[in-house]
Amino acid sequence: MIKQIIESLNKINEVSDWIITITKNKTTECFYVLEELETTRTTNTTDIEVTVYRKIEDNNETYMGSATITIPHKMTNESLINLLQDAVYSASLVNNKPYELVKGDKKLAWNSKNILDKPMKTLDKIAKIFFEVSSPNCKFNSLELFYYINNIHIINSQGVDYTKTINSLEVEAIPSFDGEKQKVEIYKYYRYKKVDYKQIKQDACDALNEALSCYNAGKLKEKQKLDIILKDDNVLRLVRALISTSSYNSVYKKSSLYKLNDLIQKDAIGDLLTITLAPLSENDGFDKDGVLLQPVTIVDKAKLVNYFGDNQYAYYLGVKPTGILKYTKVKPGSKSITDMKKKPHLEILSLSGLQVDIYNGYIGGEVRLANYFDGNNKIPLSGFSFSGNLNEVLKDIELSKERHLSTVYDGPKYLKLKNLEVL
């Protein structure tokens, strides 16, 4: 099929360049309802996408457009050429500044060792761990487990021919507490880079405790200023927001907030952020354009030291592309979470969405569930919001030495922001 696609592309004069992406997906899935196995499913699919590029001359200017289509598995040569010509026409409607595709000169392959040797057996074992910590009125109404093996092969018209295999383990859980007053449910999603049964058990216990806290949660009695502790994915969301305008795209469009060597934490007296973007794993060798991936430190001790971005905008700026890096590493702090929690604070357990506006210096969020520590007692609260001046709170943040490890993040599990408005 690939040979047929390439031969067809070479017959269309308007095609200046192309990329073919073949993705083979193997999944193993287990679905539990009320802690009973209801369905298992395995899939094995192959998807083929073709991106065509077309250069157009207009008023002595050269433009380049692109369009991506999905190719059915069986097509006649005539049908295939017609489909590709439709894509070429769509590409002619896009007028980007021209750029060169990534060049390659040899085949390369990255093969990953599977996380799970016996997927169905391991998923069942993980499910049992979740259910073993349950009780009759505090349990998992729904538990869905997914094991993915993704084999990605890209070929382009400039000699790139790369293959990689990435696998991941994910769990979606709906813990609930059924009490006298009402029944409450919450939603949790976990992405595991490796099978760590101790961590999985801790996550299951924490999820059930959050459901209980949600049942017992009260309301904040008055507006006040408090320290806020973010954890896990919300730490990642804040960190990614802080570097979001430091991409090549932002620099090219003149929307980047920081220049190289600028401080993203000015007049800092707390922990300094060091942020590195990296491949998802050692087997994540290239991105969708064929850029070979390596870790890149973006922020070093609060100072912006590198921009990052894809092949297109790197070409426009005349710099080397870092590629699309989806893994974020943050250097942990030196303080334990026990020390971070000694003073009154709010530990956020669930947010409707962390809101970060780095242009206007704002941070805030609608809190679904949090634990309030008043200095003596821990009290669950819900239904309030917090807000503050981002630039002010970044001056004195605390990063935990405890780490959170997922398929997309490795860094401090907890981050404390001080003196925010809570109402």
C-alpha positions in Angstrom: 0.0 0.0 0.0 2.8 2.4 0.9 4.5 1.7 -2.4 1.3 2.4 -4.2 0.8 5.7 -2.4 4.4 6.9 -3.2 4.0 6.0 -6.9 0.7 7.9 -7.0 2.3 11.0 -5.3 5.1 11.0 -7.8 2.6 11.1 -10.7 1.0 14.4 -9.4 3.2 17.3 -10.6 1.7 19.8 -8.2 2.9 17.8 -5.1 6.2 19.5 -4.0 6.7 17.3 -0.9 4.8 14.7 1.2 4.8 12.9 4.5 3.2 9.4 5.0 2.4 8.3 8.6 1.5 4.7 9.3 0.2 4.1 12.9 -0.4 0.6 14.1 -2.4 0.6 17.4 -2.8 -2.4 19.7 -5.0 -2.0 22.7 -6.0 -4.1 25.6 -9.0 -2.8 27.6 -10.9 -4.0 30.6 -14.2 -2.4 31.8 -15.5 -3.0 35.4 -18.9 -1.8 36.6 -19.6 -1.9 40.4 -16.3 -3.8 40.8 -17.4 -6.6 38.5 -15.7 -7.3 35.1 -18.2 -6.5 32.4 -16.3 -6.3 29.2 -12.8 -7.0 27.8 -11.6 -5.9 24.4 -8.5 -6.1 22.3 -8.0 -4.2 19.1 -5.4 -4.1 16.4 -5.8 -1.3 13.8 -3.7 0.4 11.2 -4.2 4.0 10.1 -2.5 5.7 7.1 -2.3 9.4 6.8 -0.8 11.4 3.9 0.2 15.1 4.1 0.7 16.7 0.8 2.5 20.0 0.2 2.1 22.3 -2.7 4.0 25.5 -3.6 2.1 28.3 -5.4 3.4 31.4 -7.1 1.2 34.5 -6.7 2.3 38.1 -7.6 6.0 37.0 -7.6 5.6 35.5 -4.1 5.9 31.9 -3.3 3.6 30.2 -0.8 3.2 26.7 0.5 0.1 25.0 1.6 -0.5 21.5 3.1 -3.4 19.2 3.6 -3.7 15.9 5.4 -6.0 13.0 4.4 -6.7 9.5 5.7 -6.1 6.7 3.2 -8.5 3.7 3.1 -6.7 0.3 3.2 -7.8 -0.8 -0.3 -8.0 1.5 -3.3 -7.6 1.3 -7.0 -4.8 3.4 -8.5 -7.3 5.7 -10.1 -9.3 6.2 -6.8 -6.1 6.9 -4.9 -4.9 9.5 -7.3 -8.3 11.2 -7.3 -8.2 11.3 -3.5 -4.6 12.7 -3.4 -5.6 15.4 -6.0 -8.4 16.5 -3.8 -5.8 17.0 -1.0 -3.6 18.9 -3.4 -6.5 21.2 -4.2 -7.1 21.8 -0.4 -3.4 22.5 0.0 -3.7 25.2 -2.6 -6.1 27.1 -0.4 -3.5 27.5 2.4 -0.9 30.3 1.9 2.0 29.7 4.3 5.5 31.0 4.0 7.6 28.2 2.3 9.8 26.0 4.5 11.8 22.8 4.0 10.8 19.4 5.3 13.1 17.5 7.6 15.8 15.6 5.7 16.9 12.0 6.4 19.6 9.7 4.9 19.0 6.3 6.5 16.3 4.2 8.1 16.1 4.5 11.9 14.1 2.5 14.4 13.4 2.8 18.2 11.8 -0.3 19.7 10.4 -0.2 23.3 10.2 -3.0 25.8 6.5 -3.6 26.6 5.4 -2.4 30.0 3.1 -5.4 30.3 4.1 -8.9 29.2 0.7 -10.4 29.8 -1.6 -7.4 29.4 -5.0 -8.9 30.4 -3.6 -10.7 33.4 -1.8 -7.5 34.6 -4.9 -5.3 34.1 -6.9 -7.7 36.2 -4.3 -7.6 38.9 -4.4 -3.8 38.9 -8.2 -3.8 39.1 -8.1 -6.1 42.1 -5.8 -3.7 43.9 -8.4 -0.9 43.4 -11.1 -3.1 44.7 -9.2 -4.5 47.7 -9.1 -1.1 49.3 -12.8 -0.5 48.8 -15.6 -0.9 51.3 -19.4 -1.4 50.8 -20.2 2.3 50.9 -16.9 3.7 49.5 -16.0 1.9 46.3 -15.4 2.2 42.6 -18.6 2.5 40.6 -16.6 2.3 37.4 -13.1 1.3 36.5 -11.6 1.2 33.0 -8.1 0.1 32.3 -6.2 0.6 29.0 -2.9 -0.6 27.7 -1.7 0.9 24.5 1.1 -0.1 22.1 1.5 2.4 19.3 3.9 1.7 16.4 4.5 4.9 14.3 6.3 4.8 11.0 6.9 8.0 9.0 8.3 8.4 5.5 8.8 11.7 3.7 9.9 12.9 0.3 13.3 14.1 1.7 14.6 10.7 2.8 13.1 10.3 6.4 12.2 6.7 7.1 11.7 6.3 10.9 9.8 3.9 13.1 9.2 3.9 16.9 7.0 2.0 19.3 5.5 3.7 22.4 3.4 1.9 25.0 1.4 3.3 28.0 -0.9 2.2 30.8 -3.9 4.3 31.7 -6.7 4.0 34.3 -10.0 5.8 34.5 -11.8 5.5 37.8 -15.1 6.7 39.3 -14.9 6.4 43.1 -18.0 7.0 45.1 -19.3 7.3 48.6 -22.8 6.3 49.5 -23.9 8.0 52.7 -27.1 8.8 54.6 -27.5 12.2 53.0 -26.5 11.5 49.4 -24.3 9.6 47.1 -21.3 11.4 45.6 -19.0 10.4 42.7 -15.7 11.9 41.5 -13.6 11.4 38.4 -9.9 10.3 38.4 -7.5 9.5 35.5 -4.1 8.0 35.9 -1.3 7.7 33.4 1.4 5.2 34.5 4.9 5.2 32.9 5.6 1.8 34.5 3.7 -0.7 36.7 4.3 0.3 40.3 1.8 -1.7 42.4 2.6 0.3 45.6 1.9 3.6 43.8 -1.3 2.1 42.2 -2.6 1.1 45.7 -1.8 4.5 47.0 -3.7 6.2 44.2 -6.7 3.9 44.8 -6.7 4.8 48.5 -6.4 8.5 47.8 -9.2 8.3 45.3 -11.6 6.8 47.8 -10.5 9.2 50.5 -11.3 12.1 48.1 -14.8 10.6 47.5 -15.4 10.6 51.3 -14.0 14.1 51.6 -16.4 15.2 48.8 -19.3 13.8 50.8 -18.3 15.6 54.0 -17.2 18.8 52.3 -18.5 22.1 53.7 -18.5 25.7 52.4 -15.9 28.4 53.0 -17.4 30.7 55.6 -15.6 33.9 54.7 -13.3 35.5 52.2 -9.6 35.3 53.2 -6.1 35.0 52.1 -4.4 31.5 52.2 -1.6 29.5 50.9 -2.6 27.1 48.1 -1.0 23.7 47.5 -1.3 22.3 44.0 -0.5 18.7 43.2 0.3 16.3 40.4 -1.3 17.4 37.0 -2.1 20.9 38.2 1.6 21.5 38.9 2.3 20.4 35.3 -0.5 22.7 34.0 1.1 25.7 35.7 4.6 24.9 34.5 3.5 24.3 30.9 1.6 27.6 31.0 4.7 29.5 32.2 6.6 28.4 29.1 3.7 28.4 26.7 4.7 31.7 24.9 8.4 30.6 24.6 7.8 28.5 21.5 9.2 29.3 18.0 5.7 29.9 16.9 5.2 32.6 19.5 8.6 34.2 18.8 7.9 34.3 15.0 4.5 35.9 15.6 6.0 38.3 18.1 3.7 37.1 20.9 6.5 35.7 23.2 6.4 37.2 26.7 10.0 36.5 27.5 13.3 37.0 25.7 16.2 34.7 26.2 17.9 35.2 29.6 14.8 36.9 31.0 13.7 35.7 34.4 10.2 34.2 34.7 10.4 34.5 38.4 11.5 38.1 39.2 12.9 39.1 42.6 12.5 35.5 43.7 13.1 34.5 47.3 11.6 31.0 47.1 12.4 27.9 45.0 13.6 28.5 41.5 12.1 26.6 38.6 14.2 24.5 36.3 12.1 23.1 33.4 13.2 20.7 30.7 11.1 19.4 27.8 12.0 15.8 26.7 10.8 12.9 24.6 8.1 10.7 26.2 10.7 7.9 26.6 14.0 6.8 25.3 12.1 5.2 22.4 10.3 8.4 21.5 12.9 9.2 18.8 11.2 11.6 16.5 8.1 13.8 16.2 5.4 14.0 13.5 7.7 15.9 11.1 10.7 13.6 11.5 12.7 15.9 13.8 15.0 13.7 16.0 14.2 14.4 19.6 16.6 15.2 22.5 15.9 16.8 26.0 16.1 20.6 26.0 16.2 22.7 29.1 13.9 25.7 28.6 14.2 27.4 32.1 17.3 27.1 34.2 16.9 28.4 37.8 14.1 30.8 36.7 16.0 32.0 33.6 14.7 31.4 30.1 17.6 29.8 28.3 16.0 28.2 25.2 13.0 28.5 23.0 11.4 25.4 21.5 9.3 24.3 18.6 8.5 22.4 15.5 10.3 22.2 12.1 8.2 24.8 10.3 8.7 27.7 12.7 12.3 26.8 13.4 12.9 27.1 9.7 11.3 30.6 9.6 13.6 31.7 12.4 16.7 30.1 11.0 17.3 27.9 14.1 17.5 24.2 14.8 14.1 22.6 15.6 13.8 21.0 19.0 10.7 19.1 17.6 7.5 18.6 19.5 8.5 17.5 23.0 5.5 16.2 25.1 7.3 15.2 28.3 8.0 17.8 31.0 10.6 17.5 33.7 10.8 19.9 36.6 13.6 19.8 39.2 12.1 19.0 42.6 12.6 21.2 45.7 14.2 20.3 49.0 11.2 20.6 51.4 9.0 17.6 52.3 5.2 17.8 52.0 5.0 17.4 55.7 6.9 20.6 56.2 4.9 22.3 53.5 1.7 21.5 55.3 2.6 22.6 58.8 1.0 26.1 58.4 -2.6 26.8 57.5 -3.3 26.1 53.8 -5.6 24.8 51.2 -4.6 21.6 49.4 -6.4 21.5 46.1 -7.7 18.0 45.3 -9.9 18.8 42.3 -10.2 21.9 40.1 -12.7 22.6 37.3 -9.6 24.0 35.5 -6.5 25.9 36.5 -6.6 29.3 34.9 -3.2 30.9 34.1 -2.9 34.1 32.1 0.8 35.0 31.9 0.3 38.1 29.8 -1.9 39.7 32.5 -0.3 38.0 35.5 -3.3 36.1 36.7 -3.7 32.7 38.3 -6.9 31.2 39.7 -9.4 28.4 39.5 -12.8 27.1 40.5 -12.3 24.5 43.3 -14.4 21.4 43.4 -12.7 19.9 46.4 -9.9 20.9 48.7 -8.6 20.1 52.2 -8.3 23.1 54.5 -5.9 22.9 57.3 -6.5 25.6 59.9 -3.4 24.9 62.0 -5.0 22.1 64.0 -7.7 20.3 61.9 -8.1 19.2 58.3 -11.5 20.2 56.9 -12.8 19.2 53.4 -14.3 22.2 51.5 -15.9 22.6 48.1 -17.6 25.2 45.9 -15.2 28.2 46.0 -12.5 29.9 44.0 -9.1 31.3 44.4 -7.1 34.0 42.5 -4.0 36.0 42.7 -1.2 37.9 41.0 0.9 35.3 39.2 4.0 37.4 39.2 3.8 38.0 42.9 3.2 34.4 43.9 6.0 33.1 41.7 8.5 35.1 43.8 8.0 32.8 46.7 6.9 29.3 45.6 7.8 26.1 47.4 8.5 22.8 45.5 8.3 19.5 47.2 11.1 17.0 47.2 8.4 14.3 46.7 8.0 13.5 42.9 5.1 12.7 40.7 5.9 10.4 37.7 3.4 9.9 34.9 3.6 9.3 31.1 4.0 13.1 30.5 5.5 14.5 33.7 8.4 14.0 36.1 8.7 16.6 38.8 7.6 17.9 42.3 4.4 16.3 43.4 3.4 19.5 45.3 3.8 23.2 44.7 2.8 25.9 47.2 1.6 29.3 46.1 1.4 31.8 49.0 -1.1 34.4 50.0 -3.9 34.0 47.4 -7.4 35.4 47.6 -9.9 32.7 48.5 -13.7 33.3 48.3 
